[in-house]
Amino acid sequence: MAIDRQMLNEILVGKTHSIARGDEGMAHLFFKDDKTAFLKRGEEATMCGDWQPSGEGFDVAWQNGPSREWKLSLDDEALSFSLDGAGLIGVSRNWQNGDSMLLEAEFNRGAA
C-alpha cells in the first residue's frame, strides 16, 4: 500500500511506534508533531531530530547524529520499517493505536 503525506501524518504524528528488531531488542520512535521525532533504543540516550516526509517514508536529521532515510511498508497486520534501503529493521504490529505505552514526557526527559 502506498503511503502519502496525509497517511504518513495519521500513522506517525502523536504516536510512538515500538519496533521489534529481533536480537537487537526494541526501538521506540515517537513523533511529537509534524517536525520532531525521538528515538530510544535500549539503554542508549534518547535521540531527537527533525523529520520530514520523503519518498516511501521519511527522513530524520538527528541532533548529534546522522541523517537517516526510513522507508515504510504498510499492510493489514504491520507497519514495517527499513533504514536507508538496508532492508527490514523492524515491525510495529499495533500501528493503528500508536503501539505505545511510553509517554511523551519520557521522551522529553531523555532528550533534555
C-alpha positions in Angstrom: 0.0 0.0 0.0 1.4 3.4 -1.0 1.8 5.9 1.8 1.0 9.5 1.0 1.7 12.5 3.3 -1.8 12.5 4.8 -1.5 8.8 5.7 2.1 9.4 7.0 0.8 12.1 9.4 -2.1 9.8 10.5 0.2 6.9 11.3 3.1 8.8 12.8 2.2 12.2 14.4 1.4 12.0 18.1 2.3 8.3 18.2 5.1 6.1 19.4 6.0 3.1 17.3 7.7 0.2 19.3 9.7 -1.6 16.7 10.7 -5.2 17.3 14.3 -5.5 15.9 15.0 -9.2 16.6 18.1 -9.9 18.6 18.8 -6.1 18.9 15.7 -5.6 21.1 13.1 -2.9 20.8 13.4 0.6 19.4 10.8 3.3 20.2 10.1 6.1 17.7 7.9 8.9 18.9 6.7 11.6 16.5 5.8 14.6 18.7 4.4 16.6 15.8 4.9 17.0 12.0 8.5 18.1 12.6 10.0 16.5 15.7 10.9 12.8 16.3 12.5 11.0 19.2 14.3 7.6 19.1 15.0 5.4 22.1 17.0 2.1 21.8 17.6 0.1 24.9 19.7 1.9 27.5 21.1 4.4 24.9 20.4 8.1 25.3 17.3 9.3 23.6 17.9 11.0 20.3 15.9 13.9 19.0 15.7 15.1 15.4 13.7 16.9 12.7 11.7 14.6 10.4 10.0 15.2 7.1 8.2 13.0 4.5 10.5 11.6 1.8 9.9 9.1 -1.0 8.5 5.9 0.5 8.7 7.1 4.1 10.5 9.9 6.0 14.0 11.4 6.6 15.2 12.3 10.1 18.2 14.6 10.8 19.2 13.5 14.3 20.8 16.1 16.6 24.4 15.0 17.3 23.9 12.1 14.9 23.4 11.1 11.3 20.6 12.0 8.9 18.7 8.8 8.0 16.1 7.8 5.5 13.5 5.4 6.8 11.3 3.5 4.4 7.9 2.3 5.4 5.7 -0.6 4.2 2.2 -1.0 5.4 -0.2 -3.9 5.3 -3.2 -5.0 7.4 -1.0 -6.5 10.1 2.1 -4.4 10.4 4.0 -1.2 9.6 7.5 -2.3 8.6 10.5 0.0 8.9 13.7 -0.2 6.9 16.6 2.1 7.1 18.5 3.7 4.3 17.3 0.9 2.0 19.4 -1.6 4.0 16.5 -4.0 4.4 14.0 -4.6 7.2 14.9 -3.1 10.5 11.8 -4.0 12.4 8.0 -4.1 12.6 5.4 -2.2 14.5 2.4 -4.6 14.8 -0.1 -2.4 16.6 0.5 0.8 14.5 -3.2 1.7 14.4 -3.0 2.5 18.1 0.4 4.0 18.1 1.8 0.9 19.8 2.7 3.0 22.8 2.9 2.6 26.5 5.7 5.2 26.5 4.6 8.8 27.3 5.8 11.9 25.6 7.2 13.1 28.9 9.6 10.1 28.9 11.0 11.2 25.5 11.2 14.8 26.6 13.1 13.8 29.8 15.5 11.7 27.8 16.2 14.4 25.2 16.9 17.1 27.8 
